[in-house]
Amino acid sequence: MYRDDDAARAERAHALIQEIADLERKKVAQAAADQRLAAARDELIALQPPAAPPPERPPGLATHLLVFGATAAATFLGYTLLL
């Protein structure tokens, strides 16, 4: 009626060994896939062009006011000299 304890243990040990072997194979396959993924990422980074430098800032308000003032002064000076 009851199974022999030694036979049951041996059967369970065999099942556990098979499960461990399957998990180890999956672990090795996952490590290989991770290495391929890292290599693909590295290759993609190497293929991309270097990042462009950020664009220069446009002239500020002070520069605009200075240029406008200089232009106004030159226009005024030219107008007064011609009259």
BATORDO-285194 format. One record per atom (N, C-alpha, C, CB): residue number from 1; residue in one letter; atom name; x, y, z. Coordinates in nm, 3 decimals. Glycine has a CB too. Example, Ala and Ser with C-alpha at 12.3 -4.5 7.8 and 13.67 -1.06 7.14 Angstrom:
% BATORDO-285194
{nr 1	rest A	atom N	east 1.319	north -0.569	up 0.780}
{nr 1	rest A	atom CA	east 1.230	north -0.450	up 0.780}
{nr 1	rest A	atom C	east 1.320	north -0.330	up 0.780}
{nr 1	rest A	atom CB	east 1.131	north -0.447	up 0.905}
{nr 2	rest S	atom N	east 1.285	north -0.225	up 0.708}
{nr 2	rest S	atom CA	east 1.367	north -0.106	up 0.714}
{nr 2	rest S	atom C	east 1.290	north 0.003	up 0.787}
{nr 2	rest S	atom CB	east 1.408	north -0.060	up 0.572}
//
This chain:
% BATORDO-285194
{nr 1	rest M	atom N	east 0.079	north -0.116	up 0.000}
{nr 1	rest M	atom CA	east 0.000	north 0.000	up 0.000}
{nr 1	rest M	atom C	east 0.086	north 0.126	up 0.000}
{nr 1	rest M	atom CB	east -0.092	north -0.002	up 0.117}
{nr 2	rest Y	atom N	east 0.182	north 0.137	up 0.094}
{nr 2	rest Y	atom CA	east 0.272	north 0.251	up 0.096}
{nr 2	rest Y	atom C	east 0.395	north 0.220	up 0.014}
{nr 2	rest Y	atom CB	east 0.311	north 0.287	up 0.241}
{nr 3	rest R	atom N	east 0.443	north 0.321	up -0.051}
{nr 3	rest R	atom CA	east 0.562	north 0.303	up -0.132}
{nr 3	rest R	atom C	east 0.683	north 0.297	up -0.041}
{nr 3	rest R	atom CB	east 0.576	north 0.417	up -0.235}
{nr 4	rest D	atom N	east 0.785	north 0.231	up -0.091}
{nr 4	rest D	atom CA	east 0.910	north 0.223	up -0.016}
{nr 4	rest D	atom C	east 0.970	north 0.362	up -0.009}
{nr 4	rest D	atom CB	east 1.010	north 0.121	up -0.082}
{nr 5	rest D	atom N	east 1.011	north 0.406	up 0.107}
{nr 5	rest D	atom CA	east 1.065	north 0.540	up 0.125}
{nr 5	rest D	atom C	east 1.190	north 0.563	up 0.041}
{nr 5	rest D	atom CB	east 1.097	north 0.564	up 0.270}
{nr 6	rest D	atom N	east 1.276	north 0.463	up 0.029}
{nr 6	rest D	atom CA	east 1.398	north 0.478	up -0.050}
{nr 6	rest D	atom C	east 1.366	north 0.499	up -0.198}
{nr 6	rest D	atom CB	east 1.488	north 0.356	up -0.032}
{nr 7	rest A	atom N	east 1.272	north 0.425	up -0.248}
{nr 7	rest A	atom CA	east 1.235	north 0.437	up -0.390}
{nr 7	rest A	atom C	east 1.170	north 0.574	up -0.415}
{nr 7	rest A	atom CB	east 1.137	north 0.322	up -0.432}
{nr 8	rest A	atom N	east 1.086	north 0.617	up -0.323}
{nr 8	rest A	atom CA	east 1.020	north 0.748	up -0.338}
{nr 8	rest A	atom C	east 1.122	north 0.860	up -0.333}
{nr 8	rest A	atom CB	east 0.912	north 0.768	up -0.228}
{nr 9	rest R	atom N	east 1.216	north 0.848	up -0.240}
{nr 9	rest R	atom CA	east 1.322	north 0.951	up -0.231}
{nr 9	rest R	atom C	east 1.409	north 0.953	up -0.356}
{nr 9	rest R	atom CB	east 1.409	north 0.926	up -0.108}
{nr 10	rest A	atom N	east 1.442	north 0.836	up -0.408}
{nr 10	rest A	atom CA	east 1.525	north 0.829	up -0.528}
{nr 10	rest A	atom C	east 1.451	north 0.890	up -0.647}
{nr 10	rest A	atom CB	east 1.564	north 0.682	up -0.558}
{nr 11	rest E	atom N	east 1.322	north 0.863	up -0.656}
{nr 11	rest E	atom CA	east 1.243	north 0.920	up -0.765}
{nr 11	rest E	atom C	east 1.234	north 1.072	up -0.752}
{nr 11	rest E	atom CB	east 1.102	north 0.858	up -0.767}
{nr 12	rest R	atom N	east 1.211	north 1.119	up -0.630}
{nr 12	rest R	atom CA	east 1.204	north 1.264	up -0.607}
{nr 12	rest R	atom C	east 1.340	north 1.330	up -0.635}
{nr 12	rest R	atom CB	east 1.158	north 1.294	up -0.462}
{nr 13	rest A	atom N	east 1.449	north 1.266	up -0.593}
{nr 13	rest A	atom CA	east 1.582	north 1.319	up -0.618}
{nr 13	rest A	atom C	east 1.609	north 1.327	up -0.769}
{nr 13	rest A	atom CB	east 1.689	north 1.231	up -0.549}
{nr 14	rest H	atom N	east 1.568	north 1.225	up -0.842}
{nr 14	rest H	atom CA	east 1.586	north 1.227	up -0.987}
{nr 14	rest H	atom C	east 1.506	north 1.342	up -1.050}
{nr 14	rest H	atom CB	east 1.543	north 1.091	up -1.049}
{nr 15	rest A	atom N	east 1.382	north 1.362	up -1.005}
{nr 15	rest A	atom CA	east 1.299	north 1.471	up -1.057}
{nr 15	rest A	atom C	east 1.363	north 1.606	up -1.026}
{nr 15	rest A	atom CB	east 1.157	north 1.463	up -0.998}
{nr 16	rest L	atom N	east 1.416	north 1.620	up -0.905}
{nr 16	rest L	atom CA	east 1.481	north 1.746	up -0.868}
{nr 16	rest L	atom C	east 1.608	north 1.769	up -0.950}
{nr 16	rest L	atom CB	east 1.515	north 1.746	up -0.718}
{nr 17	rest I	atom N	east 1.684	north 1.665	up -0.974}
{nr 17	rest I	atom CA	east 1.805	north 1.679	up -1.056}
{nr 17	rest I	atom C	east 1.768	north 1.723	up -1.197}
{nr 17	rest I	atom CB	east 1.884	north 1.545	up -1.060}
{nr 18	rest Q	atom N	east 1.661	north 1.666	up -1.254}
{nr 18	rest Q	atom CA	east 1.616	north 1.705	up -1.387}
{nr 18	rest Q	atom C	east 1.570	north 1.852	up -1.389}
{nr 18	rest Q	atom CB	east 1.502	north 1.613	up -1.434}
{nr 19	rest E	atom N	east 1.499	north 1.892	up -1.285}
{nr 19	rest E	atom CA	east 1.452	north 2.030	up -1.277}
{nr 19	rest E	atom C	east 1.569	north 2.128	up -1.266}
{nr 19	rest E	atom CB	east 1.356	north 2.047	up -1.158}
{nr 20	rest I	atom N	east 1.667	north 2.092	up -1.182}
{nr 20	rest I	atom CA	east 1.785	north 2.178	up -1.167}
{nr 20	rest I	atom C	east 1.861	north 2.187	up -1.299}
{nr 20	rest I	atom CB	east 1.878	north 2.123	up -1.056}
{nr 21	rest A	atom N	east 1.874	north 2.075	up -1.370}
{nr 21	rest A	atom CA	east 1.945	north 2.076	up -1.499}
{nr 21	rest A	atom C	east 1.872	north 2.165	up -1.599}
{nr 21	rest A	atom CB	east 1.958	north 1.933	up -1.554}
{nr 22	rest D	atom N	east 1.738	north 2.156	up -1.604}
{nr 22	rest D	atom CA	east 1.661	north 2.241	up -1.695}
{nr 22	rest D	atom C	east 1.679	north 2.388	up -1.660}
{nr 22	rest D	atom CB	east 1.511	north 2.203	up -1.691}
{nr 23	rest L	atom N	east 1.675	north 2.421	up -1.533}
{nr 23	rest L	atom CA	east 1.691	north 2.560	up -1.490}
{nr 23	rest L	atom C	east 1.831	north 2.611	up -1.521}
{nr 23	rest L	atom CB	east 1.663	north 2.574	up -1.340}
{nr 24	rest E	atom N	east 1.932	north 2.528	up -1.504}
{nr 24	rest E	atom CA	east 2.069	north 2.568	up -1.536}
{nr 24	rest E	atom C	east 2.085	north 2.593	up -1.686}
{nr 24	rest E	atom CB	east 2.169	north 2.460	up -1.490}
{nr 25	rest R	atom N	east 2.022	north 2.507	up -1.769}
{nr 25	rest R	atom CA	east 2.028	north 2.530	up -1.914}
{nr 25	rest R	atom C	east 1.961	north 2.662	up -1.951}
{nr 25	rest R	atom CB	east 1.960	north 2.413	up -1.990}
{nr 26	rest K	atom N	east 1.848	north 2.692	up -1.889}
{nr 26	rest K	atom CA	east 1.780	north 2.819	up -1.915}
{nr 26	rest K	atom C	east 1.865	north 2.937	up -1.869}
{nr 26	rest K	atom CB	east 1.644	north 2.822	up -1.844}
{nr 27	rest K	atom N	east 1.934	north 2.918	up -1.758}
{nr 27	rest K	atom CA	east 2.021	north 3.024	up -1.705}
{nr 27	rest K	atom C	east 2.136	north 3.052	up -1.801}
{nr 27	rest K	atom CB	east 2.076	north 2.985	up -1.566}
{nr 28	rest V	atom N	east 2.196	north 2.948	up -1.855}
{nr 28	rest V	atom CA	east 2.306	north 2.964	up -1.951}
{nr 28	rest V	atom C	east 2.255	north 3.031	up -2.079}
{nr 28	rest V	atom CB	east 2.371	north 2.827	up -1.983}
{nr 29	rest A	atom N	east 2.137	north 2.989	up -2.126}
{nr 29	rest A	atom CA	east 2.079	north 3.049	up -2.246}
{nr 29	rest A	atom C	east 2.049	north 3.196	up -2.222}
{nr 29	rest A	atom CB	east 1.951	north 2.974	up -2.288}
{nr 30	rest Q	atom N	east 1.999	north 3.231	up -2.104}
{nr 30	rest Q	atom CA	east 1.969	north 3.371	up -2.072}
{nr 30	rest Q	atom C	east 2.097	north 3.454	up -2.067}
{nr 30	rest Q	atom CB	east 1.893	north 3.380	up -1.938}
{nr 31	rest A	atom N	east 2.203	north 3.398	up -2.012}
{nr 31	rest A	atom CA	east 2.331	north 3.470	up -2.007}
{nr 31	rest A	atom C	east 2.383	north 3.497	up -2.148}
{nr 31	rest A	atom CB	east 2.436	north 3.391	up -1.926}
{nr 32	rest A	atom N	east 2.369	north 3.399	up -2.236}
{nr 32	rest A	atom CA	east 2.413	north 3.418	up -2.375}
{nr 32	rest A	atom C	east 2.328	north 3.525	up -2.443}
{nr 32	rest A	atom CB	east 2.405	north 3.285	up -2.454}
{nr 33	rest A	atom N	east 2.198	north 3.524	up -2.417}
{nr 33	rest A	atom CA	east 2.111	north 3.626	up -2.476}
{nr 33	rest A	atom C	east 2.145	north 3.764	up -2.422}
{nr 33	rest A	atom CB	east 1.962	north 3.593	up -2.448}
{nr 34	rest D	atom N	east 2.177	north 3.774	up -2.295}
{nr 34	rest D	atom CA	east 2.216	north 3.903	up -2.236}
{nr 34	rest D	atom C	east 2.345	north 3.955	up -2.299}
{nr 34	rest D	atom CB	east 2.234	north 3.889	up -2.083}
{nr 35	rest Q	atom N	east 2.440	north 3.865	up -2.326}
{nr 35	rest Q	atom CA	east 2.565	north 3.906	up -2.390}
{nr 35	rest Q	atom C	east 2.540	north 3.954	up -2.532}
{nr 35	rest Q	atom CB	east 2.665	north 3.790	up -2.390}
{nr 36	rest R	atom N	east 2.453	north 3.885	up -2.605}
{nr 36	rest R	atom CA	east 2.420	north 3.929	up -2.742}
{nr 36	rest R	atom C	east 2.350	north 4.064	up -2.739}
{nr 36	rest R	atom CB	east 2.332	north 3.824	up -2.813}
{nr 37	rest L	atom N	east 2.263	north 4.084	up -2.641}
{nr 37	rest L	atom CA	east 2.193	north 4.212	up -2.628}
{nr 37	rest L	atom C	east 2.292	north 4.325	up -2.600}
{nr 37	rest L	atom CB	east 2.088	north 4.205	up -2.517}
{nr 38	rest A	atom N	east 2.385	north 4.302	up -2.509}
{nr 38	rest A	atom CA	east 2.486	north 4.404	up -2.478}
{nr 38	rest A	atom C	east 2.573	north 4.434	up -2.600}
{nr 38	rest A	atom CB	east 2.573	north 4.358	up -2.360}
{nr 39	rest A	atom N	east 2.611	north 4.331	up -2.674}
{nr 39	rest A	atom CA	east 2.693	north 4.352	up -2.794}
{nr 39	rest A	atom C	east 2.615	north 4.430	up -2.900}
{nr 39	rest A	atom CB	east 2.739	north 4.217	up -2.852}
{nr 40	rest A	atom N	east 2.488	north 4.400	up -2.916}
{nr 40	rest A	atom CA	east 2.406	north 4.472	up -3.015}
{nr 40	rest A	atom C	east 2.391	north 4.619	up -2.975}
{nr 40	rest A	atom CB	east 2.268	north 4.406	up -3.028}
{nr 41	rest R	atom N	east 2.372	north 4.645	up -2.847}
{nr 41	rest R	atom CA	east 2.360	north 4.784	up -2.800}
{nr 41	rest R	atom C	east 2.491	north 4.860	up -2.823}
{nr 41	rest R	atom CB	east 2.323	north 4.788	up -2.649}
{nr 42	rest D	atom N	east 2.602	north 4.796	up -2.792}
{nr 42	rest D	atom CA	east 2.732	north 4.860	up -2.814}
{nr 42	rest D	atom C	east 2.755	north 4.891	up -2.962}
{nr 42	rest D	atom CB	east 2.846	north 4.771	up -2.761}
{nr 43	rest E	atom N	east 2.717	north 4.796	up -3.049}
{nr 43	rest E	atom CA	east 2.735	north 4.818	up -3.192}
{nr 43	rest E	atom C	east 2.646	north 4.931	up -3.241}
{nr 43	rest E	atom CB	east 2.706	north 4.689	up -3.270}
{nr 44	rest L	atom N	east 2.524	north 4.938	up -3.190}
{nr 44	rest L	atom CA	east 2.432	north 5.045	up -3.230}
{nr 44	rest L	atom C	east 2.486	north 5.180	up -3.187}
{nr 44	rest L	atom CB	east 2.293	north 5.022	up -3.171}
{nr 45	rest I	atom N	east 2.541	north 5.188	up -3.068}
{nr 45	rest I	atom CA	east 2.600	north 5.314	up -3.019}
{nr 45	rest I	atom C	east 2.718	north 5.354	up -3.107}
{nr 45	rest I	atom CB	east 2.645	north 5.300	up -2.871}
{nr 46	rest A	atom N	east 2.797	north 5.255	up -3.150}
{nr 46	rest A	atom CA	east 2.913	north 5.285	up -3.234}
{nr 46	rest A	atom C	east 2.870	north 5.333	up -3.373}
{nr 46	rest A	atom CB	east 3.002	north 5.161	up -3.247}
{nr 47	rest L	atom N	east 2.754	north 5.289	up -3.422}
{nr 47	rest L	atom CA	east 2.708	north 5.328	up -3.554}
{nr 47	rest L	atom C	east 2.645	north 5.467	up -3.556}
{nr 47	rest L	atom CB	east 2.609	north 5.227	up -3.604}
{nr 48	rest Q	atom N	east 2.597	north 5.514	up -3.443}
{nr 48	rest Q	atom CA	east 2.529	north 5.644	up -3.441}
{nr 48	rest Q	atom C	east 2.631	north 5.757	up -3.450}
{nr 48	rest Q	atom CB	east 2.444	north 5.658	up -3.313}
{nr 49	rest P	atom N	east 2.595	north 5.863	up -3.522}
{nr 49	rest P	atom CA	east 2.688	north 5.976	up -3.533}
{nr 49	rest P	atom C	east 2.701	north 6.046	up -3.397}
{nr 49	rest P	atom CB	east 2.640	north 6.077	up -3.641}
{nr 50	rest P	atom N	east 2.813	north 6.114	up -3.377}
{nr 50	rest P	atom CA	east 2.831	north 6.184	up -3.250}
{nr 50	rest P	atom C	east 2.725	north 6.292	up -3.235}
{nr 50	rest P	atom CB	east 2.972	north 6.244	up -3.239}
{nr 51	rest A	atom N	east 2.693	north 6.322	up -3.113}
{nr 51	rest A	atom CA	east 2.591	north 6.423	up -3.085}
{nr 51	rest A	atom C	east 2.638	north 6.560	up -3.130}
{nr 51	rest A	atom CB	east 2.556	north 6.424	up -2.934}
{nr 52	rest A	atom N	east 2.547	north 6.635	up -3.190}
{nr 52	rest A	atom CA	east 2.580	north 6.770	up -3.237}
{nr 52	rest A	atom C	east 2.590	north 6.863	up -3.116}
{nr 52	rest A	atom CB	east 2.472	north 6.822	up -3.338}
{nr 53	rest P	atom N	east 2.679	north 6.960	up -3.124}
{nr 53	rest P	atom CA	east 2.689	north 7.053	up -3.011}
{nr 53	rest P	atom C	east 2.559	north 7.134	up -3.000}
{nr 53	rest P	atom CB	east 2.811	north 7.148	up -3.029}
{nr 54	rest P	atom N	east 2.525	north 7.177	up -2.883}
{nr 54	rest P	atom CA	east 2.401	north 7.254	up -2.868}
{nr 54	rest P	atom C	east 2.411	north 7.385	up -2.945}
{nr 54	rest P	atom CB	east 2.371	north 7.281	up -2.720}
{nr 55	rest P	atom N	east 2.301	north 7.432	up -3.000}
{nr 55	rest P	atom CA	east 2.306	north 7.557	up -3.076}
{nr 55	rest P	atom C	east 2.343	north 7.674	up -2.986}
{nr 55	rest P	atom CB	east 2.172	north 7.584	up -3.146}
{nr 56	rest E	atom N	east 2.407	north 7.774	up -3.047}
{nr 56	rest E	atom CA	east 2.446	north 7.891	up -2.970}
{nr 56	rest E	atom C	east 2.321	north 7.968	up -2.929}
{nr 56	rest E	atom CB	east 2.542	north 7.982	up -3.052}
{nr 57	rest R	atom N	east 2.333	north 8.035	up -2.816}
{nr 57	rest R	atom CA	east 2.220	north 8.115	up -2.768}
{nr 57	rest R	atom C	east 2.203	north 8.235	up -2.859}
{nr 57	rest R	atom CB	east 2.241	north 8.159	up -2.621}
{nr 58	rest P	atom N	east 2.079	north 8.273	up -2.886}
{nr 58	rest P	atom CA	east 2.058	north 8.394	up -2.966}
{nr 58	rest P	atom C	east 2.099	north 8.517	up -2.885}
{nr 58	rest P	atom CB	east 1.909	north 8.406	up -3.010}
{nr 59	rest P	atom N	east 2.127	north 8.627	up -2.953}
{nr 59	rest P	atom CA	east 2.167	north 8.748	up -2.881}
{nr 59	rest P	atom C	east 2.059	north 8.792	up -2.782}
{nr 59	rest P	atom CB	east 2.197	north 8.862	up -2.980}
{nr 60	rest G	atom N	east 2.102	north 8.845	up -2.671}
{nr 60	rest G	atom CA	east 2.009	north 8.885	up -2.567}
{nr 60	rest G	atom C	east 1.949	north 9.023	up -2.593}
{nr 60	rest G	atom CB	east 2.077	north 8.884	up -2.434}
{nr 61	rest L	atom N	east 1.867	north 9.066	up -2.501}
{nr 61	rest L	atom CA	east 1.799	north 9.195	up -2.511}
{nr 61	rest L	atom C	east 1.899	north 9.310	up -2.511}
{nr 61	rest L	atom CB	east 1.700	north 9.211	up -2.397}
{nr 62	rest A	atom N	east 2.004	north 9.301	up -2.429}
{nr 62	rest A	atom CA	east 2.103	north 9.408	up -2.421}
{nr 62	rest A	atom C	east 2.173	north 9.426	up -2.555}
{nr 62	rest A	atom CB	east 2.206	north 9.378	up -2.310}
{nr 63	rest T	atom N	east 2.204	north 9.319	up -2.623}
{nr 63	rest T	atom CA	east 2.270	north 9.328	up -2.754}
{nr 63	rest T	atom C	east 2.177	north 9.394	up -2.855}
{nr 63	rest T	atom CB	east 2.312	north 9.187	up -2.803}
{nr 64	rest H	atom N	east 2.050	north 9.357	up -2.853}
{nr 64	rest H	atom CA	east 1.954	north 9.418	up -2.944}
{nr 64	rest H	atom C	east 1.940	north 9.569	up -2.918}
{nr 64	rest H	atom CB	east 1.817	north 9.350	up -2.931}
{nr 65	rest L	atom N	east 1.934	north 9.604	up -2.792}
{nr 65	rest L	atom CA	east 1.922	north 9.746	up -2.759}
{nr 65	rest L	atom C	east 2.047	north 9.823	up -2.799}
{nr 65	rest L	atom CB	east 1.896	north 9.764	up -2.609}
{nr 66	rest L	atom N	east 2.164	north 9.765	up -2.780}
{nr 66	rest L	atom CA	east 2.289	north 9.830	up -2.818}
{nr 66	rest L	atom C	east 2.296	north 9.852	up -2.970}
{nr 66	rest L	atom CB	east 2.410	north 9.746	up -2.771}
{nr 67	rest V	atom N	east 2.261	north 9.748	up -3.046}
{nr 67	rest V	atom CA	east 2.263	north 9.761	up -3.192}
{nr 67	rest V	atom C	east 2.159	north 9.863	up -3.238}
{nr 67	rest V	atom CB	east 2.237	north 9.623	up -3.259}
{nr 68	rest F	atom N	east 2.040	north 9.859	up -3.179}
{nr 68	rest F	atom CA	east 1.937	north 9.957	up -3.215}
{nr 68	rest F	atom C	east 1.982	north 10.099	up -3.183}
{nr 68	rest F	atom CB	east 1.806	north 9.926	up -3.142}
{nr 69	rest G	atom N	east 2.044	north 10.117	up -3.066}
{nr 69	rest G	atom CA	east 2.094	north 10.250	up -3.028}
{nr 69	rest G	atom C	east 2.203	north 10.298	up -3.121}
{nr 69	rest G	atom CB	east 2.146	north 10.247	up -2.885}
{nr 70	rest A	atom N	east 2.296	north 10.210	up -3.158}
{nr 70	rest A	atom CA	east 2.404	north 10.249	up -3.249}
{nr 70	rest A	atom C	east 2.347	north 10.284	up -3.386}
{nr 70	rest A	atom CB	east 2.508	north 10.135	up -3.262}
{nr 71	rest T	atom N	east 2.251	north 10.208	up -3.433}
{nr 71	rest T	atom CA	east 2.188	north 10.237	up -3.561}
{nr 71	rest T	atom C	east 2.114	north 10.370	up -3.557}
{nr 71	rest T	atom CB	east 2.092	north 10.124	up -3.601}
{nr 72	rest A	atom N	east 2.043	north 10.394	up -3.449}
{nr 72	rest A	atom CA	east 1.970	north 10.521	up -3.435}
{nr 72	rest A	atom C	east 2.067	north 10.638	up -3.430}
{nr 72	rest A	atom CB	east 1.882	north 10.519	up -3.308}
{nr 73	rest A	atom N	east 2.178	north 10.622	up -3.358}
{nr 73	rest A	atom CA	east 2.276	north 10.730	up -3.348}
{nr 73	rest A	atom C	east 2.341	north 10.755	up -3.484}
{nr 73	rest A	atom CB	east 2.385	north 10.695	up -3.243}
{nr 74	rest A	atom N	east 2.374	north 10.650	up -3.559}
{nr 74	rest A	atom CA	east 2.435	north 10.667	up -3.691}
{nr 74	rest A	atom C	east 2.336	north 10.733	up -3.786}
{nr 74	rest A	atom CB	east 2.481	north 10.531	up -3.748}
{nr 75	rest T	atom N	east 2.211	north 10.696	up -3.778}
{nr 75	rest T	atom CA	east 2.108	north 10.757	up -3.863}
{nr 75	rest T	atom C	east 2.091	north 10.905	up -3.829}
{nr 75	rest T	atom CB	east 1.973	north 10.683	up -3.848}
{nr 76	rest F	atom N	east 2.086	north 10.935	up -3.702}
{nr 76	rest F	atom CA	east 2.072	north 11.074	up -3.658}
{nr 76	rest F	atom C	east 2.192	north 11.157	up -3.703}
{nr 76	rest F	atom CB	east 2.056	north 11.082	up -3.506}
{nr 77	rest L	atom N	east 2.312	north 11.102	up -3.685}
{nr 77	rest L	atom CA	east 2.433	north 11.172	up -3.724}
{nr 77	rest L	atom C	east 2.436	north 11.195	up -3.875}
{nr 77	rest L	atom CB	east 2.557	north 11.094	up -3.680}
{nr 78	rest G	atom N	east 2.401	north 11.093	up -3.951}
{nr 78	rest G	atom CA	east 2.398	north 11.107	up -4.096}
{nr 78	rest G	atom C	east 2.294	north 11.206	up -4.140}
{nr 78	rest G	atom CB	east 2.372	north 10.974	up -4.161}
{nr 79	rest Y	atom N	east 2.181	north 11.208	up -4.079}
{nr 79	rest Y	atom CA	east 2.074	north 11.300	up -4.115}
{nr 79	rest Y	atom C	east 2.112	north 11.446	up -4.085}
{nr 79	rest Y	atom CB	east 1.945	north 11.263	up -4.040}
{nr 80	rest T	atom N	east 2.177	north 11.469	up -3.969}
{nr 80	rest T	atom CA	east 2.216	north 11.605	up -3.933}
{nr 80	rest T	atom C	east 2.330	north 11.655	up -4.020}
{nr 80	rest T	atom CB	east 2.256	north 11.611	up -3.787}
{nr 81	rest L	atom N	east 2.421	north 11.566	up -4.061}
{nr 81	rest L	atom CA	east 2.532	north 11.610	up -4.145}
{nr 81	rest L	atom C	east 2.485	north 11.642	up -4.288}
{nr 81	rest L	atom CB	east 2.642	north 11.502	up -4.149}
{nr 82	rest L	atom N	east 2.384	north 11.574	up -4.333}
{nr 82	rest L	atom CA	east 2.336	north 11.598	up -4.469}
{nr 82	rest L	atom C	east 2.249	north 11.722	up -4.478}
{nr 82	rest L	atom CB	east 2.259	north 11.479	up -4.518}
{nr 83	rest L	atom N	east 2.193	north 11.767	up -4.371}
{nr 83	rest L	atom CA	east 2.108	north 11.887	up -4.376}
{nr 83	rest L	atom C	east 2.186	north 12.008	up -4.354}
{nr 83	rest L	atom CB	east 1.999	north 11.881	up -4.278}
//
